[in-house]
Amino acid sequence: MEVYLEAMEEILRMESITKVYPNGIVANKNVDFSVRKGEIHAIVGENGAGKSTLMKILFGMEQPEEGEIKLKGETINISSPSAAIRYGIGMVHQHFMLVPSLTVAENLVMGIEPKRNNFFFDYKKAVQMTDEVSKKYNLSIDPKAVVDTLAVGKKQKIEILKALVRGAEILILDEPTAVLTPQETKELFEELINLKNQGFTIIFISHKLKEVKQITDRLTILRNGRSMGVHDTKNTSEQEISRLMVGRDVLLKVEKEPAKPGKTVLKTNQLSYYSDADTPVVKKIDMDIKTGQILGIAGVEGNGQGELVDLLTGMKKASGGHILIHGKETTELSVKEVRDMKVSHIPEDRMIYGVSGDGSIEENLISDRFDEKKYNIRLLMNVKKLTELAKQLVADYSIRCASEKQQVRMLSGGNIQKVVVAREFSSEPELIIANQPTRGIDVGSTEFIRKQLVKLRDKGTAVLLVSADLNEVLELSDSLMVMYEGEIVAYFQDASVVTEMELGLYMLGLKRMSEKELGGVMSG
C-alpha cells in the first residue's frame, strides 16, 4: 500500500537523461528530474544550463542519448510532441503558437476540429467546446473573439486551454510571465493555483526568482547540464537559488549612483508612424534623453514601443515629426548612417536583427568594425587584429562557447544575447537603444548586462531602455515613461517614485496622466 501511494505521489520521473548535440555540446548529463501530482515545480538555471533541452526531451521535441522517462511508474517513449500530448503532457511555449486572424474557438480546436456530417467544420460546436472548457477550468474567454484583438494575458489563456482540451495532466510553462503586466501575472497565478487544486501538475520554467518563490512548491536547479538538487521553495531564499544556479553570489538589486544628466543626445518632436493600413501606431511622441541618463519605456508589448525603436534606429521611416541626434536631423537616415553617429542598438529579436545565425561568433562580434581604419591595412582587413578583438570580447563578456569560430546558432539564447551586447557595448556608443536587453536570460547574465548599462551611463552614454520586465525597467531607469496604444500616457522624471502595480494600471490603459502632467517629458 505504501509503495502504491508513493507511486501515485510521483507522477513523472526522468532518469539519467543525457543529451549531446552533434557539435559536441553536452546539454544534459545524467539529469534526474521528477514531479509530483498536483504540484507546481520550478526549473531554474542559467542559459545553457540545460533547462530547455530537458523540457524539449519531455515534450518529444528532442531525443536523449541516454536515460528514460517514467509516467505513473511505467517507462514510456516520447518520440514526438504528438506522443507527449497522447501521454497527457502539454507545453505552453514562450512564443505563442496561435493564428492571429482566427477566433479563439478556431485556434483551440485546430487539429481536432469537430465535424458536421463527418465533413464540414462545425464552428458552433467549436464555440461550445471552448465555452465548456474555459468554464470548467475557470479560464474565461470569449470563444468568438479574434486572437489578434486580444491582450497578451488572454492569448496565454488560449495556449493553456489548448493543452487542457487535448487532455494534458502535466503542463510545461516556459517563461509564462515574460510579457505580462503585474495584474495579468496575478490573474495567471490564481488560475495556475486553481488548476493545481484540481490535481494538475505544472512545470514552471522562469528566470524571475521572486515569482518562483511566490507560486512554486519545489524547484530543481540545473547548472552546466547537471542537476544541483531539488529544494522546497519555501525553505530556499532567492539568494541561495541564485548562488546554486551561477556558482557564486549574485547581486539581485541594481546598485547605482543618482544620474548626472548632461546635454541632450536624442530628441523627438511629434514623432508619428502609421502602419500600411494607415493606422496610427506611434502617436506624436515627444521625448528627450541626455548624456549620463537611462530613460525607460514600460508598456505591454504591441503598444508602439517596437515601432518607436525602429524609427529611432532607421529601420522604419517616420510618417511625421522629427528625430534629432546630437542636434542633427536623422529622420531620413539609413540604419548605417544612424549607427555611424555612435548609436548602438540591442534589438528585440536577437535571431532576426541581432545576429547572423549561420555566421561564427567572431564574424558577428566584428560585423560593425569591418570599415574602421584601425582594422584595415590599405585594401586588406587586419584579420589578426579582428580575431584578437573577438577573443577579448568572448572573455570579457563570458560568452560560453567552444571557440570564437563556433556558429552562433549553436549557442544558448543567453549566450547569443551576450554576443549582441558585447558587439554593441564595445563600440564606444554615445547612445544605446536597448530593446528587451535581458529577455529570457538567466540571473547571472542579467546581472552582468545591467551592470554594463549602468557603467556606460556613468561614463556619459545616453540610454533608452525598452523592457517588458517591470522590475528591470524600475531598477535601471532614472526617468520613466509608459506607452499605451502608441502614446505616452505617463512620465516620471524620478523612476524611483512609482510602484509596479501603479505602472501596471497605466500599461493596461486604466489610468493616464493629463497633458499638463506629461509636460515633463520634454523638459525631463
Phi, psi and omega per residue, in radians:
M1 nan -0.738 3.122
E2 -1.086 -0.705 3.126
V3 -1.092 -0.725 -3.138
Y4 -1.092 -0.789 -3.124
L5 -1.120 -0.677 3.123
E6 -1.131 -0.707 3.118
A7 -1.135 -0.682 3.140
M8 -1.183 -0.600 -3.128
E9 -1.144 -0.743 3.140
E10 -1.657 1.873 -3.061
I11 -1.460 -0.546 -3.048
L12 -2.496 2.439 3.083
R13 -2.431 2.316 2.993
M14 -1.933 2.177 -3.034
E15 -2.045 2.247 3.019
S16 0.870 0.804 -3.116
I17 -1.317 2.173 3.069
T18 -2.211 2.267 3.115
K19 -2.326 2.122 3.095
V20 -2.086 2.159 3.134
Y21 -1.393 2.794 -3.074
P22 -0.968 -0.469 -3.140
N23 -1.440 0.091 3.092
G24 1.629 -0.096 3.121
I25 -1.211 2.191 3.090
V26 -1.590 1.837 -3.081
A27 -1.429 -0.709 3.088
N28 -2.305 2.393 3.141
K29 -2.287 1.829 3.105
N30 0.897 0.834 -3.105
V31 -1.472 2.255 2.981
D32 -1.843 2.374 -3.141
F33 -2.605 2.307 3.110
S34 -2.486 2.630 3.083
V35 -2.286 2.628 3.125
R36 -1.719 2.669 3.089
K37 -1.117 2.282 3.062
G38 1.350 0.489 3.057
E39 -2.142 2.783 2.972
I40 -1.869 2.017 -2.990
H41 -2.075 2.132 -3.120
A42 -1.560 2.543 2.911
I43 -2.038 2.105 -3.139
V44 -2.211 2.722 -3.135
G45 2.885 2.844 3.104
E46 -1.149 2.837 2.983
N47 -1.097 2.339 -3.079
G48 1.565 0.000 -3.133
A49 -1.342 -0.323 3.092
G50 1.928 0.125 -3.119
K51 -1.074 -0.949 -3.073
S52 -1.093 -0.725 3.139
T53 -1.077 -0.781 3.141
L54 -1.038 -0.741 -3.128
M55 -1.291 -0.554 3.047
K56 -1.133 -0.621 3.071
I57 -1.157 -0.751 -3.140
L58 -1.134 -0.557 -3.127
F59 -1.659 0.135 3.049
G60 1.375 0.205 -3.140
M61 -1.472 -0.349 3.078
E62 -2.360 2.721 3.099
Q63 -2.028 2.322 -3.122
P64 -1.380 2.720 3.027
E65 -1.314 -0.629 -3.125
E66 -2.455 2.842 3.058
G67 1.816 2.974 3.127
E68 -2.508 2.806 3.142
I69 -2.071 2.291 3.112
K70 -2.064 2.265 3.094
L71 -2.023 2.063 -3.093
K72 0.929 0.664 3.064
G73 1.549 -0.170 -3.104
E74 -1.813 2.324 3.088
T75 -1.230 2.288 -3.115
I76 -2.215 2.790 3.090
N77 -2.035 1.936 -3.128
I78 -1.715 1.591 -3.014
S79 -1.478 -0.250 -3.084
S80 -2.854 2.891 3.048
P81 -1.012 -0.595 3.103
S82 -1.084 -0.697 3.112
A83 -1.145 -0.721 3.121
A84 -1.032 -0.767 3.133
I85 -1.106 -0.679 3.101
R86 -1.102 -0.550 3.109
Y87 -1.474 0.050 3.094
G88 1.484 0.437 3.115
I89 -1.957 2.141 3.137
G90 -2.096 2.675 -3.138
M91 -2.319 2.275 3.051
V92 -1.835 1.910 -3.054
H93 -1.355 2.730 3.129
Q94 -1.057 -0.694 3.071
H95 -1.741 2.003 -2.994
F96 -1.068 2.504 -3.134
M97 -1.795 1.061 -3.076
L98 -2.056 2.676 3.047
V99 -1.676 1.898 -2.989
P100 -1.019 -0.573 -3.039
S101 -1.429 -0.158 3.141
L102 -1.659 2.849 3.120
T103 -1.363 2.987 3.101
V104 -1.013 -0.831 -3.100
A105 -1.082 -0.748 -3.131
E106 -1.117 -0.675 3.087
N107 -1.190 -0.692 -3.056
L108 -1.111 -0.682 -3.028
V109 -1.726 0.113 -3.107
M110 -0.993 2.152 -3.108
G111 1.647 -0.340 3.096
I112 -2.284 0.642 -3.021
E113 -1.042 2.296 3.021
P114 -1.233 2.497 -3.086
K115 -2.005 2.563 3.028
R116 -1.832 2.223 -3.073
N117 1.026 0.566 3.111
N118 1.028 0.327 -3.081
F119 -2.473 -0.934 -3.035
F120 -1.475 2.478 3.077
F121 -1.113 2.200 -3.107
D122 -1.668 1.547 -3.083
Y123 -1.108 -0.679 3.140
K124 -1.037 -0.722 3.121
K125 -1.186 -0.656 3.115
A126 -1.086 -0.731 3.101
V127 -1.103 -0.737 3.133
Q128 -1.107 -0.757 3.113
M129 -1.050 -0.777 -3.130
T130 -1.105 -0.763 -3.138
D131 -1.077 -0.759 -3.094
E132 -1.172 -0.808 -3.077
V133 -1.225 -0.603 3.138
S134 -1.205 -0.637 3.106
K135 -1.277 -0.680 -3.119
K136 -1.043 -0.704 -3.065
Y137 -1.827 0.221 3.084
N138 0.984 0.725 3.093
L139 -2.108 1.126 -2.980
S140 -1.106 2.342 3.140
I141 -2.783 2.616 -3.126
D142 -1.361 1.988 -3.089
P143 -1.068 -0.459 -3.049
K144 -1.645 -0.031 -3.138
A145 -1.223 2.431 3.073
V146 -1.344 2.288 -3.016
V147 -0.982 -0.678 -3.082
D148 -1.053 -0.390 -3.094
T149 -1.581 -0.059 -3.008
L150 -1.627 2.656 3.044
A151 -1.229 2.831 -3.087
V152 -1.010 -0.726 -3.128
G153 -1.038 -0.641 3.124
K154 -1.225 -0.684 3.127
K155 -1.083 -0.642 3.126
Q156 -1.146 -0.662 3.087
K157 -1.021 -0.715 -3.135
I158 -1.074 -0.757 -3.129
E159 -1.088 -0.721 3.111
I160 -1.142 -0.770 3.125
L161 -1.107 -0.639 3.093
K162 -1.012 -0.725 3.125
A163 -1.205 -0.748 -3.082
L164 -1.171 -0.690 -3.106
V165 -1.197 -0.355 3.093
R166 -1.608 0.131 3.007
G167 1.607 0.335 -3.131
A168 -1.167 2.305 2.991
E169 -1.833 -0.424 3.114
I170 -2.051 2.152 -3.109
L171 -1.963 2.196 3.039
I172 -1.748 2.103 3.127
L173 -1.971 2.049 -3.090
D174 -1.717 1.914 3.141
E175 0.834 1.006 -2.985
P176 -1.197 -0.328 -3.082
T177 -1.871 0.192 -3.024
A178 -0.960 -0.617 -3.058
V179 -2.106 0.336 -3.095
L180 -1.697 2.618 2.996
T181 -1.334 2.901 3.090
P182 -0.983 -0.663 3.139
Q183 -1.148 -0.748 3.123
E184 -1.179 -0.648 3.099
T185 -1.111 -0.767 3.124
K186 -1.038 -0.753 3.132
E187 -1.143 -0.740 3.111
L188 -1.062 -0.789 -3.116
F189 -1.092 -0.662 3.079
E190 -1.096 -0.688 3.135
E191 -1.197 -0.693 3.136
L192 -1.170 -0.689 3.104
I193 -1.150 -0.632 3.078
N194 -1.099 -0.751 3.102
L195 -1.130 -0.727 3.093
K196 -1.022 -0.767 -3.138
N197 -1.158 -0.363 3.073
Q198 -1.538 0.045 3.065
G199 1.759 0.054 3.114
F200 -1.353 2.626 3.095
T201 -1.870 2.293 -3.060
I202 -2.157 2.202 3.039
I203 -1.777 2.104 -2.933
F204 -1.999 1.859 3.110
I205 -1.659 2.136 -3.108
S206 -2.721 2.660 3.011
H207 -1.760 -0.099 -3.085
K208 -1.581 1.698 -3.003
L209 -1.162 -0.528 3.091
K210 -1.064 -0.707 3.130
E211 -1.272 -0.655 3.071
V212 -1.004 -0.786 3.123
K213 -1.119 -0.621 -3.020
Q214 -1.270 -0.665 -2.919
I215 -2.044 -0.319 -2.989
T216 -1.667 2.713 3.106
D217 -1.577 -0.773 3.128
R218 -2.405 2.901 3.099
L219 -2.531 2.533 3.045
T220 -1.935 2.272 -3.111
I221 -1.863 2.226 3.066
L222 -1.901 2.472 3.047
R223 -2.543 2.206 -3.138
N224 0.927 0.708 3.069
G225 1.407 0.023 -3.124
R226 -2.102 2.702 3.105
S227 -1.408 2.338 3.060
M228 -1.740 0.273 3.059
G229 1.847 2.935 3.131
V230 -1.893 2.394 -3.067
H231 -2.315 2.535 2.966
D232 -1.266 2.176 -3.030
T233 -1.024 -0.758 -3.043
K234 -1.123 -0.399 -3.105
N235 -1.719 0.125 -3.069
T236 -2.180 2.158 -3.114
S237 -1.367 2.810 3.077
E238 -1.020 -0.692 -3.129
Q239 -1.117 -0.710 3.135
E240 -1.177 -0.716 3.094
I241 -1.044 -0.819 -3.137
S242 -1.033 -0.775 -3.093
R243 -1.115 -0.717 3.133
L244 -1.196 -0.570 3.133
M245 -1.226 -0.780 -2.943
V246 -1.764 -0.422 -3.114
G247 1.569 0.168 3.083
R248 -2.745 2.940 3.074
D249 -1.231 2.392 -3.132
V250 -2.008 2.382 3.082
L251 -1.417 1.920 -3.041
L252 -1.423 -0.396 3.109
K253 -1.840 2.554 3.125
V254 -1.391 2.179 3.081
E255 -1.763 2.096 3.130
K256 -2.639 2.598 3.063
E257 -1.345 2.798 3.058
P258 -1.000 2.552 -3.116
A259 -1.176 2.649 3.047
K260 -2.189 1.300 -3.069
P261 -1.070 2.474 3.123
G262 -2.002 -2.200 -3.086
K263 -1.425 2.763 -3.133
T264 -1.218 2.292 3.081
V265 -1.800 -0.859 -3.125
L266 -2.129 2.331 3.122
K267 -2.449 2.342 3.028
T268 -2.103 2.609 3.130
N269 -2.346 1.979 3.099
Q270 0.926 0.652 -3.074
L271 -1.219 2.189 -3.076
S272 -2.356 2.690 3.095
Y273 -2.567 2.314 3.111
Y274 -1.975 2.445 3.103
S275 -1.274 3.087 3.136
D276 -1.016 -0.480 -3.127
A277 -1.556 0.271 -3.129
D278 1.064 0.528 3.072
T279 -1.641 2.264 3.129
P280 -1.199 2.160 -3.109
V281 -1.902 -0.694 3.013
V282 -2.080 2.171 -2.954
K283 -2.067 1.743 2.959
K284 0.870 1.018 -3.102
I285 -1.449 2.180 2.987
D286 -1.957 2.181 3.036
M287 -2.703 2.897 -2.996
D288 -2.581 2.107 3.111
I289 -2.096 2.307 -3.056
K290 -1.898 2.888 3.024
T291 -1.047 2.546 3.090
G292 1.197 0.453 -3.101
Q293 -2.373 2.461 2.969
I294 -1.902 2.002 3.043
L295 -1.761 2.098 -3.136
G296 -1.682 2.583 3.002
I297 -2.116 2.081 3.059
A298 -1.841 2.688 3.101
G299 2.891 2.629 3.019
V300 -1.155 2.439 -3.104
E301 -0.994 2.528 3.122
G302 1.609 0.232 3.126
N303 -1.894 0.428 3.027
G304 1.763 -0.106 -3.108
Q305 -1.117 -0.763 -3.128
G306 -1.072 -0.758 3.133
E307 -1.172 -0.645 3.101
L308 -1.066 -0.785 3.109
V309 -1.077 -0.738 3.120
D310 -1.070 -0.644 3.110
L311 -1.171 -0.770 -3.075
L312 -1.173 -0.532 -3.074
T313 -1.676 0.012 3.098
G314 1.522 0.077 -3.121
M315 -1.359 -0.415 3.034
K316 -2.286 2.708 3.114
K317 -1.790 2.385 -3.078
A318 -1.175 2.577 3.029
S319 -1.501 -0.335 3.118
G320 -2.993 2.827 3.104
G321 1.555 -2.992 -2.998
H322 -2.411 2.582 2.994
I323 -2.142 2.245 3.100
L324 -2.185 2.226 3.046
I325 -2.046 2.139 -3.035
H326 0.937 0.605 3.091
G327 1.430 -0.054 -3.116
K328 -1.751 2.333 3.104
E329 -1.132 2.160 -3.118
T330 -2.095 0.119 -3.021
T331 -0.965 -0.596 -3.086
E332 -1.804 0.080 -3.074
L333 -1.329 2.710 3.094
S334 -1.368 2.983 3.111
V335 -1.003 -0.816 -3.109
K336 -1.134 -0.698 3.132
E337 -1.117 -0.661 3.078
V338 -1.158 -0.797 3.138
R339 -1.066 -0.629 3.136
D340 -1.153 -0.200 3.084
M341 -1.602 0.404 3.116
K342 1.163 0.714 3.083
V343 -1.878 2.190 3.054
S344 -1.848 2.634 -3.064
H345 -2.423 2.100 2.969
I346 -1.736 1.860 -3.038
P347 -1.344 2.746 -3.136
E348 -1.096 -0.761 -3.137
D349 -1.797 1.746 -3.041
R350 -1.153 -0.559 -3.066
M351 -1.331 -0.558 -3.119
I352 -1.509 -0.793 -3.010
Y353 -1.968 -0.215 -3.032
G354 -1.661 -0.605 -3.079
V355 -2.470 2.857 2.900
S356 -1.725 1.886 -3.035
G357 -1.009 -0.601 -3.117
D358 -1.423 -0.255 3.131
G359 -1.377 2.876 3.106
S360 -1.383 2.908 3.061
I361 -1.015 -0.773 -3.132
E362 -1.035 -0.839 -3.116
E363 -1.059 -0.685 -3.141
N364 -1.243 -0.650 -3.127
L365 -1.179 -0.547 -3.053
I366 -1.862 0.156 -3.005
S367 -1.104 -0.345 3.125
D368 -1.767 0.154 -3.061
R369 -1.957 -0.099 -2.996
F370 -0.952 -0.602 -3.051
D371 -1.706 0.137 3.108
E372 -1.351 2.407 -3.059
K373 -0.992 -0.717 -3.052
K374 -1.177 -0.241 3.112
Y375 -1.863 0.289 3.131
N376 -2.305 2.446 3.050
I377 -2.023 1.774 -3.020
R378 0.958 -1.997 -3.095
L379 -1.626 -0.007 -3.068
L380 -1.955 2.588 3.057
M381 -1.346 2.513 3.065
N382 -1.497 1.451 -3.028
V383 -1.037 -0.694 -3.114
K384 -1.047 -0.770 -3.111
K385 -1.189 -0.665 3.110
L386 -1.157 -0.696 3.109
T387 -1.143 -0.713 3.098
E388 -1.061 -0.732 3.114
L389 -1.076 -0.805 -3.126
A390 -1.064 -0.775 3.129
K391 -1.073 -0.706 -3.138
Q392 -1.130 -0.740 3.140
L393 -1.177 -0.674 3.076
V394 -1.019 -0.744 3.134
A395 -1.237 -0.831 -3.075
D396 -1.093 -0.634 -3.068
Y397 -1.783 0.205 3.069
S398 0.858 0.843 3.113
I399 -1.363 2.007 -3.064
R400 -1.399 1.909 -3.071
C401 -2.728 2.913 3.090
A402 -1.246 -0.765 3.049
S403 -2.893 2.979 -3.132
E404 -1.205 -0.158 3.121
K405 -1.534 -0.114 -3.094
Q406 -1.175 2.538 3.129
Q407 -1.172 2.336 -3.059
V408 -1.039 -0.701 -3.058
R409 -1.139 -0.237 3.110
M410 -1.443 -0.115 3.127
L411 -1.455 2.824 3.014
S412 -1.246 2.863 -3.120
G413 -0.985 -0.723 -3.126
G414 -1.159 -0.644 3.128
N415 -1.303 -0.546 3.015
I416 -1.107 -0.735 3.115
Q417 -1.090 -0.642 3.109
K418 -1.133 -0.600 3.079
V419 -1.077 -0.813 3.136
V420 -1.070 -0.864 -3.092
V421 -1.097 -0.735 3.135
A422 -1.035 -0.788 -3.137
R423 -1.126 -0.809 -3.033
E424 -1.271 -0.679 -3.097
F425 -1.334 -0.443 -3.062
S426 -1.552 0.059 -3.085
S427 -1.609 0.284 -3.125
E428 0.936 0.959 -3.079
P429 -1.292 2.643 3.015
E430 -1.799 -0.306 3.040
L431 -2.453 2.229 3.051
I432 -1.993 2.209 3.031
I433 -1.899 1.833 -3.027
A434 -1.916 1.945 -3.112
N435 -1.853 1.918 -3.114
Q436 0.943 0.980 -3.008
P437 -1.154 -0.379 -3.096
T438 -2.129 0.344 -3.096
R439 -1.079 2.280 3.022
G440 1.169 0.398 3.101
I441 -2.097 2.813 -2.974
D442 -1.328 3.005 -3.049
V443 -1.123 -0.623 -3.139
G444 -1.142 -0.843 3.129
S445 -1.165 -0.676 3.119
T446 -1.072 -0.808 3.124
E447 -0.998 -0.785 -3.100
F448 -1.093 -0.849 -3.093
I449 -1.128 -0.727 3.136
R450 -1.125 -0.709 3.105
K451 -1.083 -0.700 -3.141
Q452 -1.128 -0.682 3.111
L453 -1.097 -0.761 3.128
V454 -1.142 -0.703 3.135
K455 -1.079 -0.757 3.122
L456 -1.161 -0.693 3.072
R457 -1.022 -0.776 -3.107
D458 -1.160 -0.374 3.076
K459 -1.481 -0.060 3.090
G460 1.892 0.068 3.113
T461 -1.293 2.475 3.007
A462 -1.551 2.363 -3.074
V463 -2.218 2.207 2.954
L464 -1.834 2.050 -3.081
L465 -1.943 2.044 3.041
V466 -1.892 2.121 -3.087
S467 -2.621 2.417 3.051
A468 -1.507 -0.155 3.117
D469 -1.491 1.824 -3.038
L470 -1.153 -0.594 3.086
N471 -1.064 -0.745 -3.137
E472 -1.133 -0.833 -3.053
V473 -1.181 -0.558 3.109
L474 -1.335 -0.673 -3.105
E475 -1.245 -0.681 -3.010
L476 -1.563 -0.591 -2.974
S477 -1.260 2.462 2.956
D478 -1.518 -0.809 3.018
S479 -2.131 2.787 -2.972
L480 -2.580 2.375 2.999
M481 -2.248 2.749 -3.113
V482 -2.053 2.315 3.070
M483 -1.863 2.387 3.067
Y484 -2.501 2.168 -3.126
E485 0.886 0.761 3.014
G486 1.446 -0.006 -3.110
E487 -2.053 2.763 2.961
I488 -1.464 2.074 -3.108
V489 -1.901 -0.151 3.084
A490 -2.711 2.568 3.072
Y491 -2.499 2.276 3.117
F492 -2.156 1.971 3.141
Q493 -1.101 -0.586 3.072
D494 -1.990 1.834 -3.065
A495 -1.116 -0.348 -3.069
S496 -1.273 -0.176 -3.062
V497 -1.560 -0.093 -3.055
V498 -1.914 2.556 3.117
T499 -1.755 2.867 3.107
E500 -1.048 -0.754 -3.088
M501 -1.141 -0.716 3.116
E502 -1.140 -0.722 3.109
L503 -1.039 -0.719 3.130
G504 -1.029 -0.639 3.134
L505 -1.117 -0.728 3.089
Y506 -1.192 -0.689 -3.108
M507 -1.132 -0.572 -3.133
L508 -1.532 -0.025 3.129
G509 1.387 0.245 -3.130
L510 -1.484 -0.190 -3.108
K511 -2.605 2.529 3.050
R512 -2.659 2.609 3.126
M513 -1.418 2.725 3.086
S514 -1.332 2.899 3.101
E515 -1.002 -0.648 -3.132
K516 -1.136 -0.772 3.137
E517 -1.129 -0.581 -3.118
L518 -1.370 -0.040 -3.125
G519 -1.023 -0.392 -3.117
G520 -1.252 -0.243 -3.089
V521 -1.060 -0.792 -3.095
M522 -1.308 -0.576 -3.073
S523 -1.608 -0.222 -3.064
G524 -1.074 nan nan
